[in-house]
């Protein structure tokens, strides 16, 4: 892996971690159960993407 590719993966990891954290906080604050459930699904999706990027290293 080139240094440029490594920087891309590190940047993507940071973005996915941020999105996962935002999704988790948002789902905890929502009162609508349907919307909260959808945001939890997004949190899981970002967790999966984070793990995929991490496996590239």
MONORQUI-V477612 format. One record per residue. N is the residue number from 1. PSI is psi as a letter, one per 20 degrees, with the letter a starting at -180 (999 if undefined). Layout:
n->(N,N)
psi->(PSI,PSI)
This chain:
n->(1,2,3,4,5,6,7,8,9,10,11,12,13,14,15,16,17,18,19,20,21,22,23,24,25,26,27,28,29,30,31,32,33,34,35,36,37,38,39,40,41,42,43,44,45,46,47,48,49,50,51,52,53,54,55,56,57)
psi->(p,r,h,g,h,g,h,g,g,g,g,h,g,g,g,h,g,g,h,g,g,g,g,g,g,g,h,h,i,q,h,o,h,g,g,g,g,g,h,h,g,h,g,h,g,h,g,g,h,g,h,g,h,h,i,h,999)
